[in-house]
Each structure stands twice: as C-alpha cells, then as structure tokens.
Amino acid sequence: MSDTPSATGDPQGGPGGEDERGAVGPRIQSFRRRAGLSQEETASRAGISTRALRDIERGRARRPRVHTLRSLGGALGLSDDELAGLLAEARTGPPRDTGRPSLLILGPLVLRRGRTPVPVAGPMLRRLLGLLALKHPEPATQQEITDILWPSGPPRSHPSLIHTYITQARRLLGACGSRSTRPPAVVRTPTGYRLEASRDRVDLGHFDELLARAEPLHDASDLEARYAALTEALRCWRGPVLADADPVLRRHPAAVAADERRVRAALLHADAALLLRRSGEAVPVLADLVNTEPLHEGLHARLILALADSGEQAAALQVFTRIRDRLDEELGIEPGTEIREAHLRVLRRQPPVPRPTARHAPSHREPAHPAPLPAQLPSGVSSFVGRRPQLRVLDTLVASDPARRPHIAVVVGAPGVGKTALATHWAHARRDHFPDGQLYVDLRGHSRLPALRPGDVLAPFLRALGAPPHVLPAHPPNEDEAAALYRTLLADRRLLIVLDDARDAEQVRPLLPGARGCTVVITSRSRLAGLVSSDGARRISLDVLDPDEGRQLLGSIAGSCNVAAEEAAARRLVELCGGLPLAIRIAGAGLVARNASIAAHSAELAGAGDAILDRLRIEGDRRSTARSAFELSYRKLPEEARRMFRLLGQLPCSEVTVDAAAALAGTTPASSAALLARLADAHLVRERAGRFGLDVLLRSYARELIGTDEAHAARRRLVHSQARGPARRDNGQGNCSGSCARTAGSRA
C-alpha cells in the first residue's frame, strides 16, 4: 500500500509525543459513522472530493480549511457546539507535549532535548547509544558493546576506546535534561554499562509500558481503553527499530523482539478497530507494516478487512492480489485460510469479523485438516543427576518477560559429558511451555555416518509442521526456498527445536527460526562461537561431574544402597572414570552385568593403567564405549591438531603452557597456540588461565594413539628445551616445571 500514508510520523513526532493527526480526523470520521454515511456520500453532500475527505480523516490534512469544515458540519448534521469544537481543534492543532522521551530508537536514532534534536555525530557513538537503548533497563555487557562497535573484530586498544565513547555518550545525554527532569545517564555495572533513565525517557520503554497496559484488557467494557492504549503505543513507531543503524545492530535479538512486539500490537489494534467500527484508523498502521513484513498473512488479512470496512473495496482487493502473487513467486504457496476468508468477505460485502487474537498469535498457516503437533523428542535418560546451574540457565529460555528471554542456547562440552542428556531432560521437563510441539534431529556432526546438511533436515521438519505435499520443495530441495517456507510456518508459533550434535554454526543457521516465539537448543562438541557472537545464542558449557554427583549417578545404575555400602570404592571408581558421565554409566552397567563388588571393579580398572578404555565398554553396543566417543572427535581434526593431541598424552604433569607444548611438538609458540585453541574448541583439551591439560580418560586415549618413536622424540624435545632454560618461571605460569621435565627425561 505505497499510496497509503504512514502512521509513523517524522523524527520530531512519534514516541510519547503529540498525535500529528490531532483530533480533527478521528472526530469527523466518528460523526460520519454516527450519520451512517460512506465517505463518498459525505463528500458529495459537502461539495468536496472523496480523496480530500479521506485525507482529512487520515490526518494528511492536519488543519483543514474553515469553509471545508463548515461544509462537512452541514453534511453531517452537526450541532453548533459540535461544529465550534471542531473549528477550535483545527485552529489550535494538537497540544504541545513537554514529556516526550529523549532517546528514540523506534525508527532512525534520534536524541533530543525537549523538542530540539541533539546531533549525534559518528557511527560508533550512534551504535553505542542504540545498543544501550535497546537493552534498557538491562545493562549491555562489555562483550556485547565490543561486538556491536567492531563486528569484524576489535582493535587492541578497544577497552580504552569504549571508555572514550562512553564519556562522549554521557556528555551528549547530559544535554537532554531540563530544569524539571534529570537527564539520562550511562552507569558502570559489574558486567558492562547500563542506560540509567526512567522507561518513559526511551520510546521503546514507553511503547512496552503501553502494550503491557493494553494486553490484559479483554472484556468488551475495556475495548475502548485497550484501543486507546494500543493507538498511543503504535504512535511511538516511526519505522523499524534503529532503521538507520548497521545490520549487526538491527539484527540484535532485542531489536528483533521489539519489531515482533510492534506486529503483535498492530494485530491487537486492528482487531479492536474492527470491533469498534473504526477501521480507517487502523489502515495507516497496517499499510506501513505490510511493507516491512511483506509475507505476514495476519497483517494483510486485517488490512483487507479494514480497507473494505472504510469503503475502499478496490484497494482491499489490490492488497489480496499483491500478497497472493508474492506468496506464489517467493514461496510457491497459496494464501492461507485467514487471507482467503477476508477476501471472500470483501467480495460478498459482508461486515468484517476479526479473528480472535490469542495470547500468542495464531500460525500464519492453518491447514484445513490440522496435522498432529510434532512431538519428536527422544526419550530422556532414566537417571539424570546434577547440572542445576545449567538447568537454571536453560530455564531463562522460558522466562516470563519476552524482552529478556534468549532465543537460542548452545550446550557444549567434551565427548561423553552429557550434553544430549541435559538437553532432552530439560526439554521433557518444560514441554508445557511449547504448546505447538517439539522438533528434534540428530545432525550427526560427530558420527560415523555423514553429517546431515540443512536441506536434509528441512524437508522432514516441513512435513512435521503440516506443510501440504504440493508446497514442499523438490528433491533435492532448494535450501534457501525450504528455509524460507520453514520460517514462515514457524512464525507466531511457540515451538521447541532441539538440534543435537551440531558440527559447526553453518550447519544450524538455516534451521534457526526468524521469529523469537520459538526456542532452539543446540548441542555440540564445538564451542559454536559464531552463534554466540552473531546470533545471540546463550552458551552453556558442561564439565565432568563432581565426586558427589558422580557417586549419585553410579548409585542410580548400580544401586544407591551398594554405593553407600562401599562409599570409598565408589569414590575411587568415579575418580578412575574422570567424572565423565558416559564412563560412569558404562562402569555402572558393568557392575550390574557382572554382579561384582565396586571395590573389585575399581581395582580391576586401576590395574588396567593406560588400557583402562578397554574395560570401559559394553559388549555388543558399539556406541557405549568411551573410546568410540573420543575417536569421533579425534577423527574430525586436521593432522597437525591430531599430532598435538597425541603428544600431550606424554606429559606427566597435568597442565602445560603454550611454550611447553611448542617444545614438546617442535613448533613455534604461535603454531602451538593455534593448535591448542583448535583442540580446546573441540573440547579435547581443557583450558584454564592460559594452561592446557587432558582429562584422565582423554590422556589414556592419547597414549593409545602414539607410536613409540614419536613418543620418544617428543619427550627428548621437552627435556632439551628445559635444559636450555625455561622461557619464564613467573609463579608457575611459564613452561613445565623441572620435575615434569625430569619425569619426561626418565621415561625417554
């Protein structure tokens, strides 16, 4: 609807400010409806064009001429008092507003003092202010600020540069105060910086308060109040969030969530307008939004009904034609039920009947025969212990406040540490939070089978979501087309998607929904740093179980009474398993199968030495071996990283520095650091305070892999490097200690 005016106003209007339409347009429209006249009939009686009347009612003519208003008053049968009030309103215009927000981000970024704009020079300062306003009233972390200011990577001096930009922002915001109001400020927090201001000093905060006030009003008696609050809320918007900002800021999770709340408010506003027979007032809002949400069927359906109810049947039919053609061209699908019903009402000249807006909006695609909700979660583990901090983090995915709710969580950790067990346990426990179902797939990122491509996953997901066969992409599917349809089907649903064993970020990005109503939990042996930095994912790192949790897990398999009776032996068994949940489960299964005592089994494992992995296996189950889990990660590494992993197993000390690893491998410190980082990303080495080490079972696995000659040469290099003198010995932060090197020398 490019020929339909925008309801957003200019940078001087909008949020929390005056209604640029004043009250003239709505009052004339109200009088016309009271008289039971169409726009055409009213315009003819008043001797003006229909277009002129339409412009007045929509606010395009902010101060209509006096003789035009007198003509309209006569055509509508206004009393002398009603006409006088209308003329007075036209003379004075909208009231001045002295309490408007100072920082505007619902559209291009604008900072102002009262009605006067305050120039914000420089892209870095605009990014910083935009981020702080987006996060308000929560703080923006130091890492978030760094990622937004330098999307391609920060310079070395970025901490001091951030401080400089914060100082500039404080100076700018200080100019936004007045005698009666305290200006916004930027304050330091333990994790970053926070914009300190009342919610009504930021247009997004003002909008959220109005939306929160409107949403609980459901009764017919509250309809006028709901409509008024929603109308005021939508006046805050001058365009998409931070419309003039860089893409990295516009794609910030908080910006995406704000745009979604705008759509929700517009749908509620349109429904209320249709019920109150004030449809013409909803048209500008809907027309503006369908340009930014060109495939949103709910918005288009309401625009069709609102236009038809305003006497613009031809324009309503044009909207239907455009959305039908766009859906066909871009997605190869027909309009959904909601749009088809609105179209039929226009053709039959039936009064509009808005669809009830549920607590969460209905799906865009409503098949004639609804498919069963997907419930694809695998069975959870029968014995799950510990992980309470990680479960609390996952629970933020279902937090009550959508503005503070993360969209994606990635659970990362070493092979066998229990990532899938945690994800499926939490998913089953929180199923009630996802009324539209759960999708699950094993991406086989670390498997003997080929890893799944996004296109391999999208086809079954689309079928599970109820996509009719004739709209499914051809085989092999066009990945972009399938992903677009997938996002369309997920829009406005509340659904959980579990992507298990991801290889890297690129494997999962096409499987991420566009809207934030859905939640994604990803497990991986890689750190998936790209999803954290670019997609706003919340990373949850898993470590091995502590001794008490390990004994609890062993007791859940071998019997808690048995563990209590042999507590010391059970503690020793957990220690031999390195606290790794997979190894503890295998050891517990071995106890049950052999009906052995815990002490005997512990002694047997301890006596196996480096061959302990031969004992940690279940006969006939290839997947239930610790060695197999490690091997799948090891085989994915490039040869240089494999070699470094094998060599680290030769160290008698528990941890090693970059310099010591370089001496062990005969490489430069820079090459050693890169290889250790690759191993840490795969969770095959543990990194703590710049030092790297192998867990108990991984050390045994590394020693299995190395040949005699390779091991002997590595130990000699380490001994010779220590003989030449350590690079530094600053409180244990330098190379391996002398005792470590002497032990290596005795083995050499």
C-alpha positions, -999 to 999 in steps of 0.1 A, spaced: 0 0 0 26 25 -11 -2 51 -18 -14 48 18 0 72 44 23 60 71 12 64 106 47 68 119 53 105 115 86 123 112 116 123 136 101 151 156 68 133 162 60 98 173 70 83 206 52 95 235 46 128 217 17 145 201 -6 128 177 2 146 144 -34 140 133 -48 158 163 -84 151 169 -99 166 138 -97 135 115 -110 109 140 -138 133 151 -150 138 116 -149 101 110 -168 95 142 -195 120 131 -198 104 97 -203 69 111 -229 83 135 -247 96 105 -245 63 88 -228 78 57 -200 65 35 -171 87 25 -185 91 -10 -219 102 3 -204 126 28 -180 142 3 -208 146 -23 -231 164 3 -202 186 14 -191 195 -21 -156 182 -17 -138 153 -33 -138 118 -17 -100 120 -17 -100 153 2 -123 138 29 -101 107 31 -70 129 36 -87 147 64 -98 116 82 -64 100 79 -46 131 91 -29 141 58 -46 175 61 -36 184 96 -55 218 97 -84 217 72 -98 250 59 -126 266 79 -151 266 50 -144 229 44 -152 220 80 -184 241 79 -194 222 47 -187 189 64 -206 201 95 -237 208 74 -234 175 56 -231 155 88 -258 174 107 -235 187 135 -249 209 162 -235 244 168 -214 232 198 -200 202 178 -190 224 149 -175 250 172 -154 224 190 -142 210 156 -132 245 144 -114 252 177 -95 219 174 -84 228 138 -72 263 149 -51 252 179 -38 219 164 -25 192 186 -14 201 221 23 206 228 39 178 247 67 185 272 72 150 285 84 132 254 112 106 255 147 118 250 161 88 232 142 74 202 151 42 185 118 31 171 128 43 137 160 62 130 180 70 161 171 105 174 183 122 206 167 154 217 162 179 245 125 187 247 115 193 210 151 202 199 172 174 183 207 169 197 231 159 170 248 125 174 279 126 153 299 95 144 288 59 137 304 44 168 286 67 192 253 61 174 259 23 177 267 26 214 236 47 221 214 24 201 226 -7 219 222 9 254 186 20 245 178 -15 231 190 -32 263 174 -6 287 168 -11 315 192 -41 315 230 -35 311 249 -41 279 278 -64 286 314 -54 277 314 -82 251 281 -70 235 295 -35 232 327 -48 216 308 -70 191 285 -41 181 312 -15 178 336 -37 159 317 -65 141 348 -76 122 369 -78 153 381 -52 179 415 -34 178 439 -39 206 430 -6 221 393 -13 223 389 -11 261 402 25 261 381 33 230 350 20 247 357 43 277 361 72 253 328 65 236 311 61 270 324 95 280 311 111 248 277 94 253 275 108 289 282 143 276 255 140 250 229 126 273 237 153 299 224 179 274 190 162 274 179 173 308 158 202 318 151 222 350 124 197 359 138 164 347 170 146 353 188 136 321 195 100 312 230 88 322 253 58 315 265 40 346 291 13 350 279 -22 361 300 -53 370 295 -67 335 293 -36 313 273 -4 311 236 5 316 215 34 305 200 49 336 167 65 328 130 61 335 113 39 310 93 68 295 126 86 285 132 59 259 105 54 233 108 16 234 102 16 271 72 38 267 58 15 240 63 -16 261 45 0 291 15 9 269 14 -26 253 16 -42 288 -13 -19 299 -34 -29 268 -29 -67 267 -48 -77 299 -79 -57 288 -101 -84 272 -137 -76 282 -160 -57 259 -162 -29 285 -124 -25 283 -123 -23 245 -121 15 242 -94 16 268 -75 -12 251 -78 6 217 -66 39 232 -36 23 248 -26 5 216 -31 36 195 -8 55 217 17 27 217 18 24 179 24 62 176 58 56 192 70 39 159 85 59 131 99 28 112 118 -4 120 140 -4 151 171 17 145 162 19 109 194 39 101 218 16 120 242 -10 108 227 -45 101 246 -60 131 226 -38 154 193 -42 136 197 -80 139 204 -78 177 179 -101 195 165 -72 214 158 -54 181 141 -84 166 120 -89 197 109 -53 196 98 -55 160 78 -86 168 61 -67 197 52 -40 172 35 -65 149 16 -80 179 4 -46 189 -7 -38 154 -27 -70 152 -44 -63 185 -50 -27 175 -66 -37 141 -89 -63 159 -101 -36 183 -106 -11 155 -127 -36 135 -149 -43 166 -153 -6 172 -160 1 135 -131 25 134 -113 5 107 -100 36 88 -78 44 118 -61 11 116 -53 13 78 -22 36 80 -6 14 107 -13 -18 88 -2 -3 55 31 8 70 38 -26 85 30 -48 55 59 -30 37 83 -43 63 65 -77 68 56 -85 32 47 -121 39 28 -117 72 -6 -130 64 -23 -118 96 -13 -82 88 -25 -85 52 -58 -101 62 -66 -73 87 -56 -46 61 -80 -62 36 -109 -61 61 -100 -26 74 -99 -11 39 -132 -28 29 -149 -15 61 -136 20 53 -154 19 19 -123 11 -1 -132 -23 -16 -109 -18 -47 -79 -11 -25 -87 -42 -4 -88 -64 -35 -55 -50 -46 -39 -60 -13 -52 -95 -18 -38 -97 -53 -4 -85 -42 0 -109 -13 -12 -138 -34 13 -130 -62 41 -125 -37 34 -158 -19 34 -176 -53 66 -160 -66 87 -163 -34 74 -194 -17 53 -212 -43 23 -214 -19 -13 -202 -19 -27 -177 7 -37 -192 39 -72 -195 54 -72 -161 71 -65 -142 40 -89 -162 19 -117 -156 44 -110 -119 44 -111 -119 6 -144 -136 5 -159 -112 29 -149 -83 6 -164 -100 -24 -196 -107 -6 -197 -73 10 -200 -89 44 -191 -69 76 -156 -77 89 -152 -102 116 -118 -100 132 -102 -133 142 -97 -135 180 -61 -127 189 -49 -154 213 -23 -149 240 2 -158 213 -8 -151 178 -21 -179 156 0 -196 130 1 -180 96 -6 -214 80 -38 -230 92 -43 -262 72 -79 -273 66 -71 -306 84 -47 -297 111 -17 -321 114 -9 -335 148 16 -314 168 51 -326 164 65 -344 195 99 -357 183 119 -356 215 138 -388 221 133 -405 255 152 -388 283 179 -407 303 164 -427 331 189 -414 356 198 -377 355 217 -360 383 232 -327 390 236 -299 364 214 -275 385 233 -243 374 230 -253 337 193 -261 341 187 -227 356 203 -211 326 181 -232 302 151 -220 322 158 -185 310 146 -197 276 111 -198 291 113 -167 312 81 -147 315 95 -115 301 99 -120 263 122 -89 260 148 -106 283 143 -142 271 171 -156 250 162 -173 217 189 -199 213 210 -219 238 241 -240 228 251 -267 252 288 -275 246 313 -299 261 336 -328 257 326 -362 242 305 -382 267 300 -353 291 262 -355 289 251 -327 265 223 -346 249 211 -359 283 209 -324 296 191 -310 266 165 -338 264 159 -339 302 152 -302 302 131 -303 271 108 -330 285 105 -311 318 95 -279 300 72 -293 273 42 -274 286 59 -241 276 58 -251 240 22 -257 231 29 -260 193 52 -290 198 88 -301 197 111 -308 167 143 -329 172 171 -340 149 205 -357 154 227 -336 130 254 -363 132 282 -337 134 304 -363 151 292 -396 138 304 -425 116 276 -416 93 277 -385 71 267 -353 88 232 -340 78 230 -310 56 204 -283 64 184 -293 33 183 -329 47 167 -316 79 143 -290 65 122 -315 44 111 -337 74 107 -306 96 83 -291 70 63 -323 68 61 -324 106 49 -288 107 20 -297 84 31 -283 51 10 -298 23 29 -321 -1 23 -298 -31 42 -269 -14 72 -290 -2 104 -281 -21 115 -305 -48 142 -331 -41 170 -323 -37 155 -293 -21 165 -257 -28 178 -249 7 170 -212 6 134 -219 -6 129 -246 20 144 -224 48 120 -195 38 90 -218 40 102 -232 73 105 -197 88 70 -189 75 55 -219 91 72 -212 124 62 -175 126 39 -168 156 43 -204 169 57 -214 203 77 -245 195 109 -261 208 136 -272 183 164 -294 196 194 -297 172 216 -324 186 253 -329 178 260 -299 156 292 -298 137 295 -260 133 275 -228 131 269 -231 94 252 -264 98 225 -250 120 219 -214 108 194 -223 81 175 -242 108 170 -212 131 135 -197 130 132 -160 122 107 -151 149 115 -153 186 84 -173 196 103 -205 190 132 -217 212 163 -236 199 186 -258 220 217 -269 202 243 -294 215 278 -296 201 314 -307 209 325 -274 193 322 -240 211 300 -226 183 314 -191 190 298 -178 158 263 -184 171 271 -167 204 286 -136 187 263 -132 157 231 -149 166 227 -140 203 229 -176 215 235 -183 252 263 -208 256 262 -234 284 295 -253 290 294 -287 306 323 -301 326 327 -335 342 306 -343 373 319 -336 408 326 -366 431 293 -364 449 273 -361 416 294 -389 401 285 -413 431 249 -403 428 249 -412 391 267 -445 398 241 -453 425 212 -447 401 226 -475 379 243 -499 403 220 -492 433 223 -465 459 225 -490 487 255 -507 471 273 -473 466 265 -463 502 279 -497 515 312 -492 495 315 -454 496 353 -452 494 354 -477 465 326 -458 447 345 -426 451 376 -443 436 356 -457 407 342 -422 398 378 -408 400 391 -435 376 363 -426 352 374 -389 354 339 -379 364 328 -384 328 291 -393 328 294 -417 299 323 -436 316 304 -438 349 273 -452 332 294 -478 314 312 -487 347 278 -490 365 264 -512 337 295 -534 340 289 -538 378 253 -548 372 261 -572 344 289 -590 363 273 -587 397 307 -576 410 316 -556 440 325 -519 435 359 -525 452 368 -553 428 357 -534 398 377 -503 409 408 -525 414 404 -540 380 401 -506 363 431 -492 383 452 -522 373 445 -516 336 466 -485 335 466 -468 301 444 -497 288 415 -486 310 394 -478 280 394 -515 271 375 -521 303 351 -492 298 329 -508 272 297 -527 270 298 -559 249 276 -558 218 270 -520 220 295 -501 198 282 -467 209 286 -474 246 323 -471 248 343 -441 259 369 -448 232 343 -446 204 331 -412 217 367 -398 218 375 -413 184 347 -395 166 360 -361 177 397 -370 171 390 -381 135 374 -347 127 407 -329 135 433 -320 109 465 -340 112 486 -313 129 460 -310 157 458 -348 160 496 -349 164 495 -323 192 467 -342 209 488 -374 208 519 -356 222 500 -340 251 493 -375 264 531 -379 270 532 -352 296 535 -365 332 522 -331 345 485 -323 345 488 -290 326 510 -274 301 517 -239 287 518 -228 251 556 -227 253 559 -261 267 536 -275 241 556 -259 214 588 -275 228 570 -309 230 559 -307 194 589 -289 180 568 -260 167 567 -222 172 547 -208 201 523 -192 176 516 -226 159 513 -243 192 487 -217 204 466 -222 173 467 -260 176 458 -259 213 429 -235 205 416 -259 179 418 -288 205 401 -266 231 373 -257 207 367 -294 201 367 -299 239 396 -325 237 418 -304 259 409 -283 290 419 -246 291 423 -228 324 441 -195 329 463 -199 298 473 -235 306 461 -266 288 456 -302 300 439 -335 293 413 -351 315 420 -386 328 405 -407 301 415 -385 273 451 -388 284 448 -426 283 433 -423 248 461 -400 236 487 -425 248 470 -453 229 473 -434 197 510 -425 197 538 -447 184 570 -455 203 593 -434 181 570 -404 181 566 -405 219 604 -409 225 612 -379 202 586 -357 219 600 -364 254 635 -357 243 625 -323 228 608 -314 261 639 -324 281 662 -305 258 641 -273 260 642 -274 298 680 -279 297 683 -247 277 663 -229 303 626 -221 306 612 -191 288 599 -178 321 590 -190 355 567 -164 368 548 -181 396 541 -213 377 528 -195 346 558 -204 324 569 -237 309 565 -271 326 582 -274 359 616 -290 362 601 -321 380 578 -326 350 608 -324 326 628 -348 347 600 -373 348 598 -370 310 635 -375 308 635 -407 328 608 -421 305 628 -411 275 
